[in-house]
């Protein structure tokens, strides 16, 4: 028989007697509390707010008792809360820098855990005047705050920014900045509302609070003067366009370089006429809110004039109802302009479906059945570009494509006879109409492009010189000013 069993039984009997447990917790019970801390309530220096977590067992009869032990030998019970509470608000003493509190988890009269914390008391007088003002040149959704500190003040670890609406409520933290910072922008405000702000500076065990900035109202600005440089550049390009348009009637016709894809329009329509086959025109799959669709309809007007003159069948299937309505008006006007209104009917421009690949399948069926001699793809295209171009190539049609979609250009270049790349699509109306004012506007835009290329080249030279001479040199300052001249925010 084990001789230690009677000793163990006697020890357990002793523990079961009333009053055997000590009133104070054992040292291991302190670990049951997590994150016991506190500080003065923002804006109310006579109120202290305490927070804690509890990771131990939580029986229903558990309660939290909080004691103010700031003064030696004086223990004052300030809160007796149920086991579900994790926050307490008590009276703060503005005469102290810090206050000490003790929290105990008790079941009946027995404490099972306790923790202590030092709570900093906020004071005023160190942080200078807090200034709040509406952020200039914005849409009214931001407020700028700034504050100052005396030169002989020890640095702060961080600043926390609090905001209070004029309708009342509690101060809420809206941001924080590191100690060296003295400014903050609050971008979570609403235009026309009034706000109060306060800044708190945090140091080891010490909190300093600024006086509040009252009635700060964010307002929308009429103009964003940070973008004045973009306005001046736009005015310069616009002036070039207006100048060449005004001078277009006083000078010989301006030269415009030949675009192979547009020169081939006559050839494509003539080939369809000779073969007795139709011309298929696809104005893209986007609606009229896309400028590429508008450019495609402009080319449709020129193609429709040629088909009317040559009495060639024209087929324009579309995927948007608005494109159908406008396309019919354009084709009708083109037929009337060459004296062939009798050759026009509404079925020339017809709607198929808005669904992308349903539309593409219908176009492929038209090409395979009717085998058009010429196919035009002018507008916005996506994954269907190669499908259409391959089908047109399979039926032996001469194909002219034009789009400003960079991802689809390689497919058109590979599978079509001619391709209008990017801005060539938008210049088509001036090229095909031979209108002097439209050609003059192109000349003005070219002046803008030339200025842009020259500015880029000069910027490269200045930046290179600044790299050799240093950022603080004359070349460095000149390069920085040149870059800022073309920045989004001057």
C-alpha positions in Angstrom: 0.0 0.0 0.0 1.3 3.5 -0.9 2.2 5.4 2.3 1.7 8.8 0.6 -2.1 8.4 0.0 -3.2 9.3 3.6 -1.1 12.5 3.3 -2.7 13.5 0.0 -6.2 12.8 1.4 -5.6 14.9 4.5 -4.3 17.8 2.3 -7.4 17.7 0.1 -9.6 17.7 3.2 -7.9 20.8 4.4 -8.5 22.6 1.2 -12.2 21.8 1.3 -12.7 23.5 4.7 -14.5 27.0 4.6 -12.0 29.9 4.6 -9.2 27.7 3.3 -8.7 29.9 0.2 -7.0 33.2 0.5 -8.9 36.5 -0.1 -6.2 37.7 -2.5 -5.5 36.0 -5.8 -2.5 33.8 -6.4 0.3 35.2 -8.6 -0.8 33.2 -11.6 -4.2 34.8 -11.6 -2.8 38.1 -13.0 -2.4 36.6 -16.4 -6.2 36.3 -16.8 -6.5 40.0 -17.6 -5.3 41.3 -20.9 -4.7 44.9 -22.0 -6.0 46.8 -18.9 -5.4 50.4 -19.7 -7.1 53.8 -19.5 -6.9 57.5 -20.4 -8.9 60.7 -20.1 -12.0 60.9 -22.2 -11.3 63.2 -25.2 -12.5 66.7 -24.4 -13.5 65.9 -20.8 -10.4 66.0 -18.6 -12.5 65.1 -15.4 -13.6 61.7 -16.8 -11.4 58.6 -17.1 -12.2 55.7 -19.4 -10.8 52.2 -18.6 -10.7 49.2 -20.9 -9.6 45.6 -20.3 -9.9 42.1 -21.7 -10.3 38.9 -19.7 -9.0 35.5 -20.9 -9.8 33.3 -17.9 -12.9 31.2 -17.1 -16.0 33.3 -16.8 -18.6 31.9 -14.4 -22.0 33.7 -14.3 -21.3 35.0 -10.8 -18.0 36.7 -11.8 -17.8 40.4 -11.2 -15.1 43.1 -11.9 -14.2 45.5 -9.2 -12.1 48.5 -10.0 -10.2 50.5 -7.3 -8.5 53.9 -7.5 -5.1 53.5 -5.9 -3.5 56.7 -7.1 -2.9 58.0 -3.6 -0.6 55.9 -1.3 -2.5 54.0 1.4 -5.9 55.0 -0.1 -7.9 52.4 -2.0 -11.2 53.6 -3.3 -13.8 51.4 -5.1 -14.9 53.2 -8.2 -16.8 50.5 -10.1 -18.5 47.1 -9.5 -19.5 45.6 -12.9 -20.9 42.3 -14.2 -18.8 39.7 -16.0 -20.0 41.0 -19.5 -18.6 44.5 -19.1 -15.2 45.5 -20.6 -15.3 49.3 -20.1 -15.7 51.6 -17.2 -15.9 55.4 -16.9 -14.9 57.0 -13.6 -13.8 60.4 -12.3 -10.4 61.7 -13.3 -8.2 64.1 -11.4 -6.8 66.9 -13.6 -4.2 67.7 -10.8 -2.4 64.4 -11.5 -0.2 63.4 -14.5 -1.2 59.8 -14.1 -3.7 57.8 -12.1 -3.3 54.2 -10.9 -6.1 51.7 -11.0 -6.5 48.1 -9.8 -9.0 45.7 -11.2 -10.0 42.4 -9.6 -12.1 39.5 -10.9 -14.1 38.2 -7.9 -16.5 35.4 -7.3 -18.3 36.1 -4.1 -15.6 37.4 -1.8 -12.8 35.6 -3.4 -10.5 37.3 -6.0 -9.4 35.0 -8.8 -7.3 37.5 -10.8 -6.2 41.1 -10.7 -4.2 43.6 -12.7 -3.0 47.2 -12.3 -2.6 50.0 -14.8 -1.4 53.6 -15.0 -3.9 55.9 -16.8 -2.6 59.1 -18.2 -4.5 62.3 -17.5 -4.7 64.8 -20.4 -3.5 68.3 -19.9 -3.6 71.5 -22.0 -1.0 74.1 -22.5 1.8 72.4 -24.4 0.2 71.9 -27.9 -0.2 75.3 -29.6 -3.3 76.6 -31.3 -5.0 74.1 -33.5 -6.0 75.6 -36.8 -8.6 74.0 -39.0 -9.5 75.2 -42.5 -11.2 74.0 -45.6 -8.8 72.4 -48.1 -8.4 74.8 -51.0 -9.1 73.8 -54.6 -11.1 70.7 -53.8 -14.8 69.5 -54.1 -15.5 70.2 -50.4 -14.6 66.7 -49.1 -11.5 67.6 -47.0 -10.3 69.7 -44.0 -6.7 70.6 -43.3 -5.5 70.8 -39.7 -2.2 72.2 -38.4 -0.7 72.8 -34.9 2.5 73.9 -33.3 4.8 73.1 -30.4 7.2 75.2 -28.4 10.9 74.6 -29.3 11.9 73.3 -25.8 9.2 70.6 -25.6 10.3 67.0 -25.6 9.2 65.2 -28.8 5.9 63.2 -28.8 5.6 59.6 -30.0 2.4 60.3 -31.9 -0.6 62.7 -32.3 -4.2 61.5 -32.5 -6.8 63.6 -34.2 -10.4 63.6 -32.8 -13.5 65.0 -34.4 -16.9 66.1 -33.0 -19.9 67.0 -35.1 -21.7 70.2 -34.1 -24.9 68.2 -33.5 -23.3 66.7 -30.4 -22.2 63.2 -29.5 -18.7 61.9 -28.5 -15.3 62.8 -29.9 -14.2 60.1 -32.4 -10.7 59.5 -33.5 -10.3 60.1 -37.3 -6.6 59.7 -37.7 -3.1 59.6 -36.3 0.3 60.9 -37.3 3.8 60.2 -36.2 5.5 62.6 -33.7 7.4 64.8 -36.1 4.3 65.6 -38.1 2.3 68.8 -37.5 -0.4 68.6 -40.1 -3.3 66.3 -41.0 -6.0 66.2 -43.7 -9.4 64.7 -42.8 -10.9 63.4 -46.1 -14.0 61.8 -44.5 -16.1 65.0 -44.1 -19.2 66.1 -46.0 -19.5 69.5 -47.8 -21.3 72.1 -45.8 -21.3 70.3 -42.4 -19.7 71.9 -39.4 -17.0 70.1 -37.4 -14.9 70.6 -34.3 -11.4 69.1 -34.0 -9.0 68.4 -31.2 -5.4 66.9 -31.2 -3.8 64.8 -28.5 -0.1 64.4 -28.2 1.2 61.1 -26.6 4.4 60.6 -24.8 5.5 57.9 -22.4 2.7 58.0 -19.7 1.7 61.6 -20.5 -1.1 63.0 -22.7 -1.4 66.6 -23.8 -4.5 68.0 -25.4 -5.0 71.0 -27.7 -7.8 73.5 -27.4 -10.5 72.6 -30.0 -10.8 74.1 -33.4 -14.4 75.1 -33.6 -16.9 75.3 -36.5 -14.7 74.1 -39.4 -16.8 73.9 -42.6 -15.6 72.2 -45.8 -16.7 74.0 -48.9 -16.4 73.2 -52.6 -14.2 75.4 -54.7 -15.3 76.8 -58.1 -11.9 76.3 -59.6 -8.9 74.1 -58.9 -6.0 76.5 -59.4 -3.5 73.6 -59.0 -4.5 72.7 -62.6 -3.9 76.1 -64.1 -1.0 74.7 -66.1 -3.3 72.3 -67.8 -5.7 75.1 -68.6 -2.9 77.1 -70.2 -1.7 74.2 -72.3 -5.3 73.5 -73.5 -5.8 77.1 -74.4 -2.5 77.0 -76.4 -3.6 73.9 -78.4 -7.1 75.4 -78.9 -5.6 78.6 -80.2 -3.6 76.7 -82.7 -6.8 74.8 -83.9 -8.8 78.1 -84.2 -6.0 79.8 -86.0 -5.7 77.2 -88.7 -9.4 76.9 -89.1 -9.7 80.7 -89.6 -6.8 80.7 -92.1 -8.1 77.7 -94.0 -10.2 79.8 -96.4 -7.4 82.2 -97.1 -4.6 79.8 -98.0 -4.2 76.9 -100.5 -5.5 73.5 -99.3 -3.4 72.1 -96.6 -1.4 68.9 -97.2 -2.6 65.8 -95.4 -0.6 62.7 -95.6 -2.1 59.8 -97.5 -3.6 57.0 -95.4 -3.6 53.7 -97.3 -6.7 52.3 -95.6 -8.8 55.4 -96.6 -7.4 55.5 -100.1 -8.5 51.9 -100.5 -12.2 52.6 -99.8 -12.8 53.4 -103.5 -11.0 50.3 -104.5 -13.0 48.1 -102.1 -16.4 49.5 -103.2 -15.4 49.3 -106.8 -14.3 45.7 -106.5 -17.7 44.8 -104.9 -19.5 46.6 -107.8 -17.5 44.7 -110.4 -18.2 41.4 -108.8 -21.9 42.1 -108.2 -21.6 41.5 -104.5 -22.4 43.5 -101.4 -20.4 45.7 -99.0 -20.6 44.8 -95.3 -20.0 47.6 -92.8 -19.6 46.8 -89.1 -19.5 50.0 -86.8 -18.2 48.1 -83.7 -20.1 46.7 -80.8 -20.3 49.8 -78.5 -23.0 52.4 -78.2 -22.9 56.1 -79.3 -21.2 57.1 -76.0 -18.0 55.7 -77.5 -16.2 58.1 -79.8 -14.9 55.2 -81.9 -18.5 54.4 -82.8 -19.1 58.0 -83.9 -15.9 57.8 -86.0 -17.1 54.6 -87.6 -20.5 56.1 -88.5 -18.6 59.0 -90.1 -16.8 56.6 -92.4 -20.1 54.8 -93.0 -21.4 58.1 -94.5 -18.6 58.2 -97.0 -18.9 54.5 -97.9 -22.7 54.9 -98.3 -22.2 57.7 -100.9 -20.0 55.5 -103.0 -22.3 52.5 -102.8 -25.2 54.8 -103.8 -23.2 56.1 -106.8 -22.2 52.6 -107.9 -25.6 51.1 -107.1 -23.9 48.5 -104.9 -25.7 46.7 -102.1 -24.8 47.9 -98.6 -25.4 45.9 -95.5 -24.9 47.4 -92.0 -25.8 45.1 -89.1 -25.6 46.7 -85.7 -25.7 45.7 -82.0 -27.2 48.8 -80.5 -30.6 50.4 -81.2 -29.2 54.0 -81.0 -26.5 53.1 -83.5 -29.2 51.7 -85.8 -31.3 55.0 -85.6 -28.3 57.2 -86.3 -26.9 54.9 -88.9 -30.1 55.0 -90.9 -30.2 58.8 -90.8 -26.5 58.9 -92.0 -27.0 56.4 -94.8 -30.3 58.1 -95.9 -28.6 61.5 -96.0 -25.7 60.1 -98.0 -28.0 58.6 -100.6 -29.9 61.9 -100.9 -26.7 63.9 -101.3 -25.8 61.9 -104.5 -29.3 62.0 -105.8 -30.3 58.4 -105.1 -32.9 58.5 -102.4 -34.9 55.9 -104.2 -32.1 53.4 -103.7 -32.4 53.7 -99.9 -34.4 51.5 -97.5 -34.4 51.1 -93.8 -33.3 47.4 -94.0 -29.8 48.6 -95.0 -29.1 49.3 -91.4 -30.6 46.6 -89.2 -30.4 45.6 -85.6 -29.3 42.1 -84.5 -28.7 41.8 -80.8 -26.8 43.5 -77.9 -25.2 40.2 -76.9 -21.6 40.2 -78.0 -21.0 36.7 -79.3 -24.6 36.4 -80.6 -23.9 39.4 -82.7 -20.6 38.0 -83.9 -22.3 34.6 -84.8 -24.9 36.5 -86.9 -22.2 38.5 -88.7 -20.3 35.3 -89.5 -23.5 33.7 -90.9 -24.0 36.8 -93.1 -20.5 36.6 -94.4 -20.6 32.9 -95.1 -24.0 33.0 -96.8 -23.7 36.3 -98.8 -19.9 36.3 -99.3 -19.5 40.1 -99.5 -16.7 41.4 -101.6 -15.7 44.2 -99.2 -15.8 44.2 -95.4 -15.4 47.3 -93.2 -14.8 47.1 -89.4 -14.6 50.6 -88.1 -15.3 51.2 -84.4 -14.7 49.6 -81.0 -13.9 45.9 -81.0 -12.9 43.3 -78.4 -12.5 39.6 -78.5 -14.6 39.3 -81.7 -12.1 41.2 -83.9 -10.1 38.1 -85.0 -13.2 36.0 -85.5 -14.7 38.6 -87.9 -11.4 39.2 -89.7 -10.7 35.4 -90.1 -14.2 34.8 -91.5 -13.8 37.7 -93.9 -10.5 36.5 -95.1 -11.9 33.0 -95.6 -14.7 34.3 -97.9 -12.1 36.2 -100.0 -13.3 39.8 -99.1 -11.1 42.8 -99.2 -11.1 44.0 -95.6 -10.5 47.5 -94.1 -10.4 47.8 -90.3 -10.0 50.7 -88.0 -10.0 50.9 -84.2 -8.4 52.6 -81.2 -8.3 49.5 -79.1 -4.6 48.7 -78.7 -5.2 45.0 -77.8 -7.2 44.4 -81.0 -5.0 46.2 -83.5 -2.5 43.2 -83.9 -5.4 40.9 -85.0 -6.7 43.4 -87.6 -3.2 44.1 -88.9 -2.5 40.3 -89.3 -5.9 39.4 -90.9 -7.0 42.5 -92.8 -5.8 44.1 -96.0 -5.7 47.7 -94.5 -5.9 48.9 -90.9 -6.5 52.4 -89.6 -4.4 52.6 -86.4 -5.6 54.8 -83.5 -6.0 58.5 -84.6 -6.2 57.6 -88.3 -9.7 56.4 -87.5 -10.7 59.8 -86.1 -9.0 61.7 -88.9 -11.0 59.8 -91.5 -13.9 62.3 -91.6 -11.6 65.1 -92.6 -9.7 62.9 -95.0 -12.7 61.6 -96.8 -14.7 64.8 -96.9 -11.8 67.0 -98.0 -13.4 69.8 -96.0 -10.8 72.6 -95.5 -12.0 73.5 -91.9 -11.8 69.8 -90.8 -8.3 69.5 -92.3 -7.3 72.7 -90.6 -8.4 71.3 -87.2 -6.2 68.3 -87.8 -3.3 70.7 -88.4 -4.0 72.5 -85.1 -4.0 69.2 -83.3 -0.7 68.3 -84.9 0.8 71.5 -83.6 -0.2 70.3 -80.1 1.4 67.0 -80.6 4.6 68.7 -81.9 4.7 70.8 -78.7 4.2 67.7 -76.6 7.1 65.9 -78.3 9.3 68.9 -78.0 8.4 69.3 -74.3 9.3 65.7 -73.7 12.6 66.0 -75.5 13.5 69.2 -73.6 12.5 67.6 -70.3 14.9 64.7 -71.0 17.7 67.1 -71.7 17.0 69.2 -68.5 16.7 66.1 -66.3 20.0 64.7 -67.7 21.8 68.0 -67.0 20.3 68.0 -63.5 21.7 64.5 -62.9 25.2 65.8 -63.6 24.9 69.1 -61.8 22.8 68.0 -58.8 19.3 68.6 -57.7 20.1 71.9 -55.9 21.8 73.4 -58.9 20.4 75.8 -61.6 19.8 72.8 -63.9 18.1 70.9 -61.1 15.7 73.7 -60.3 15.0 74.3 -63.9 14.2 70.6 -64.5 12.0 70.5 -61.4 10.0 73.5 -62.7 9.7 72.0 -66.1 8.3 68.7 -64.7 5.9 70.6 -62.5 4.6 72.6 -65.5 3.1 69.4 -66.9 2.1 67.8 -63.6 -1.6 67.1 -62.9 -1.4 69.4 -59.9 0.9 72.4 -60.5 
